Amino acid sequence: MNVLDYSKGVERMVDPMQVGKVLSLQPKMRRLPVCLQKKIVTSASKKADKMPFVVEPYCSFLFYALNDPSKIQKYLPDGFVPSRASVFEGGPEKYYGVVSMFRIHTSVFWGARAELYLMAENSKTGLLSWIMMDYMSDTISYDEKSGLKSPDVSKAVMTTTCDGDFVCDMQTNDGKKFVKCEMSLLNAKMQKLNQRFWIEGNTSIAYGRLAGEADGDLFSLTFFPEEMKQALYVPLSDVKNVAVSDNADIDGTLDLACSFPFAQHMLSDAPGQSTHYGSEEKLRAAVEKVNFAKIKGL
């Protein structure tokens, strides 16, 4: 298995017609209590424990250096503590809050998302982890706290232009959450990423207390490490008109920006499943052994 064959295999698992069927069922599922929704989703994931997860080109990130890291502990799930990390190889280590903006297609949902993360360390495994604090989307989504969620954003803008600009303009229908950003990519340069931040962090992802349960609902992405080896460093002078709602009272200063000018092909653990790799070597070994013919994905 190589990167090209893996990318093709993940893409072939995504069936747009199946996504349409899930979208049509979602309003009916939403009438059920969250506890019953969780039982249905958990039962389905036992039969299909992986979900194709394709992040489309120009997924972009804003990194906020936290002014008071002690404030974030109350938002982290059990067993996690705030952790310093550097975004780019050789960069300074800081406590970061992260805003990600991207379009995605999977086997169950397809659309735009903006997400807020905190960087923390898993006290049990020692792994740097991405803690998803909050998110919004123009398509359906799922988390332990809310169950199968309806879109909370309409008329989302997540695109690039012929002038070399990445543009995000998303606001929830109630106006309480929003992410707006324009960044020119014309002066952006590819730089090597810090591997602990990007590779280790993406094999240890959990929901924070605003979006999940206290136990964190830990899960992992399965991908070739090359997907996270480099990205475009975007000078902050080229990042304009940024506005991010601060619903969690997380105080930070915009410190860095980056963008991935290629699609990233991954398999995500289905809800209720948790794969543990522990190192880049184990992740690579696992992805090289993937047999798409035997995967019964969501």
C-alpha positions in Angstrom: 0.0 0.0 0.0 1.3 3.4 -0.9 0.0 7.0 -0.7 -1.6 7.0 -4.1 -3.4 3.6 -3.7 -4.5 4.6 -0.2 -5.9 7.9 -1.4 -7.8 6.1 -4.2 -9.1 3.5 -1.8 -10.5 6.1 0.7 -12.2 8.0 -2.1 -13.8 4.9 -3.4 -15.4 4.3 0.0 -17.4 7.6 -0.3 -20.7 7.1 -2.1 -22.6 10.4 -2.7 -25.9 8.6 -3.0 -25.3 6.9 0.4 -24.7 10.3 1.9 -28.0 11.5 0.5 -29.8 8.6 2.2 -28.2 9.5 5.5 -29.3 13.1 5.1 -32.9 12.0 4.4 -32.9 9.8 7.6 -31.4 12.4 9.9 -34.7 14.4 10.6 -36.3 11.2 11.8 -33.3 10.3 13.9 -33.4 13.7 15.6 -36.8 13.0 17.0 -35.3 10.2 19.1 -33.7 10.8 22.6 -29.9 11.3 22.4 -29.4 8.1 24.5 -31.2 6.1 21.9 -29.4 7.8 19.0 -26.1 6.8 20.7 -27.2 3.2 20.9 -28.1 3.1 17.2 -24.8 4.7 16.2 -22.8 2.5 18.4 -24.5 -0.6 17.1 -23.8 0.5 13.5 -20.1 1.2 14.3 -19.6 -2.3 15.6 -20.4 -3.6 12.1 -18.4 -0.9 10.4 -15.6 0.6 12.6 -14.0 3.0 10.0 -15.3 6.0 8.1 -13.6 7.4 5.0 -12.6 11.0 5.8 -11.4 13.2 3.0 -10.4 16.8 3.9 -10.5 18.8 0.6 -7.6 21.1 -0.5 -6.9 24.3 1.3 -8.0 23.3 4.7 -6.7 26.2 6.7 -5.8 26.9 10.3 -5.4 29.8 12.7 -3.3 29.3 15.8 -3.9 31.4 18.9 -1.2 31.5 21.7 -3.2 31.3 24.9 -2.6 34.2 27.3 -3.6 32.1 30.4 -3.4 28.3 29.8 -4.7 27.6 33.3 -8.2 28.7 32.2 -8.6 25.8 29.8 -8.3 22.9 32.2 -12.0 23.1 33.1 -12.8 22.5 29.4 -10.6 19.4 28.9 -12.0 15.9 29.4 -10.8 13.7 32.2 -7.2 12.6 32.0 -5.9 15.5 29.8 -3.7 18.5 30.8 -2.8 21.6 28.8 0.4 21.1 26.8 2.9 23.3 24.9 3.6 22.4 21.2 5.2 23.9 18.2 3.2 24.1 14.9 6.2 24.1 12.5 9.4 22.2 12.8 11.9 24.1 15.0 9.3 26.7 16.0 8.7 27.9 19.6 6.5 25.7 21.8 3.3 27.5 23.1 -0.1 26.6 24.5 -2.4 26.9 21.5 -6.0 27.2 20.7 -6.6 26.2 17.1 -9.4 27.2 14.6 -9.6 24.9 11.6 -11.7 25.7 8.5 -12.3 23.1 5.7 -14.6 21.3 3.4 -14.9 17.6 3.8 -16.6 14.5 2.2 -17.2 11.3 4.0 -19.6 8.3 3.6 -22.2 10.0 5.9 -21.8 13.8 5.6 -20.5 16.3 3.1 -20.0 20.0 3.6 -18.1 22.8 5.3 -16.9 22.8 8.9 -15.2 25.2 11.3 -13.8 23.7 14.5 -12.1 25.0 17.7 -9.4 22.9 19.3 -7.2 23.0 22.4 -3.8 21.2 22.5 -3.4 18.9 25.5 -1.5 15.8 26.6 -3.2 12.5 27.5 -1.9 11.8 31.0 -2.4 8.0 30.4 -0.7 7.6 27.1 1.6 10.7 27.0 0.3 11.6 23.5 -0.2 15.1 22.4 -3.9 15.4 21.6 -6.3 17.6 19.7 -9.3 18.4 22.0 -12.3 19.5 20.0 -14.1 22.1 22.0 -16.7 23.3 19.6 -17.7 23.2 15.9 -20.2 24.4 13.4 -21.2 23.0 10.0 -23.6 23.4 7.1 -24.2 19.7 7.1 -25.2 17.0 9.6 -22.7 16.0 12.3 -22.5 13.7 15.4 -21.1 14.0 18.9 -21.8 12.2 22.2 -23.4 15.2 23.8 -25.8 16.3 21.1 -26.3 13.1 19.1 -27.0 13.4 15.4 -27.0 17.2 14.9 -28.8 19.2 12.2 -26.8 21.8 10.3 -26.4 24.9 12.4 -25.1 27.1 9.6 -26.7 28.1 6.3 -25.1 29.8 3.3 -21.6 28.9 4.4 -18.7 30.3 2.4 -15.5 28.1 2.3 -13.6 28.6 -0.9 -10.6 29.8 -2.8 -10.4 32.4 -5.5 -8.4 32.9 -8.7 -6.6 35.7 -7.0 -5.1 33.2 -4.6 -7.3 34.0 -1.6 -8.7 31.5 0.9 -12.0 32.7 2.3 -14.1 31.5 5.2 -17.4 33.1 6.3 -19.5 31.0 8.6 -22.1 32.0 11.2 -24.6 29.9 13.1 -28.2 30.6 12.4 -28.7 32.0 15.9 -25.7 34.3 15.3 -23.9 33.2 18.5 -20.9 31.4 16.8 -19.0 32.6 13.8 -15.6 32.3 12.0 -14.6 34.7 9.4 -11.2 34.9 7.7 -9.5 35.9 4.5 -5.9 34.9 3.7 -3.8 35.5 0.6 -1.8 32.4 -0.3 0.3 34.1 -2.9 3.3 34.6 -0.5 2.8 31.4 1.4 5.7 28.9 1.4 5.7 25.2 2.1 7.4 24.4 5.5 8.0 21.3 7.5 5.5 20.7 10.3 6.2 19.6 13.8 5.4 15.9 13.7 4.3 15.6 17.4 1.7 18.3 16.8 0.3 17.0 13.6 0.9 13.2 13.4 0.8 12.3 17.1 -2.0 14.8 17.8 -4.2 13.4 15.0 -4.0 9.9 16.4 -5.3 11.1 19.7 -8.4 13.2 19.3 -11.1 13.8 21.9 -14.1 16.0 22.5 -13.9 18.6 25.2 -16.6 19.2 27.8 -18.5 21.7 25.6 -19.1 19.1 22.9 -18.8 15.7 24.6 -18.8 13.7 27.8 -16.2 14.0 30.6 -14.5 10.8 29.4 -13.5 12.5 26.2 -14.8 10.0 23.5 -11.2 9.4 22.3 -10.7 8.4 18.6 -8.0 8.4 16.0 -7.4 9.1 12.3 -5.5 6.6 10.2 -3.4 8.1 7.5 0.0 8.1 5.8 2.3 10.4 7.9 3.2 12.2 4.6 -0.2 13.8 4.8 1.0 15.9 7.7 4.7 16.4 6.8 4.4 20.0 5.4 1.9 22.8 4.8 1.9 26.4 3.6 3.1 28.9 6.1 1.0 32.0 5.7 2.4 35.3 6.9 0.1 37.0 9.3 0.4 40.1 7.2 -1.6 38.2 4.6 -4.4 37.2 7.0 -7.2 39.7 7.0 -10.7 40.3 8.4 -10.4 37.7 11.1 -13.4 37.3 13.5 -13.8 34.3 15.7 -16.5 34.0 18.4 -15.2 33.3 21.9 -18.0 31.3 23.3 -15.7 29.4 25.7 -14.0 32.5 27.1 -10.6 31.2 25.8 -8.3 34.2 25.6 -5.6 34.1 23.0 -3.5 36.1 20.5 -3.3 35.1 16.8 0.2 33.8 16.4 0.3 31.6 13.2 -1.6 30.6 10.1 -1.2 27.7 7.7 -3.0 25.9 4.8 -2.8 22.5 3.2 -2.9 22.9 -0.7 -3.8 19.2 -1.2 -6.5 16.8 -0.1 -5.9 14.6 2.9 -7.1 11.1 2.8 -7.8 9.3 6.1 -9.9 6.7 7.8 -11.6 7.9 11.0 -12.6 5.7 13.9 -16.4 5.4 13.9 -18.3 6.7 17.0 -17.5 4.6 20.0 -14.4 3.1 18.5 -10.8 4.0 19.6 -7.7 2.9 17.8 -4.3 3.5 19.6 -1.1 3.7 17.6 1.3 5.4 20.0 4.0 6.3 17.5 4.5 7.3 13.8 6.1 4.0 13.1 3.0 2.0 14.3 0.7 4.4 12.4 2.7 3.8 9.2 2.7 0.1 9.7 -1.0 0.0 10.2 -1.8 2.1 7.1 0.5 0.1 4.9 -1.5 -3.0 5.8 -5.0 -1.6 5.1 -7.0 -3.9 2.9 -9.9 -1.9 1.5 -11.6 -5.1 0.2 -12.1 -6.2 3.8 -13.2 -2.8 5.3 -16.8 -2.4 6.0 -16.9 1.3 6.4 -19.7 3.6 7.6 
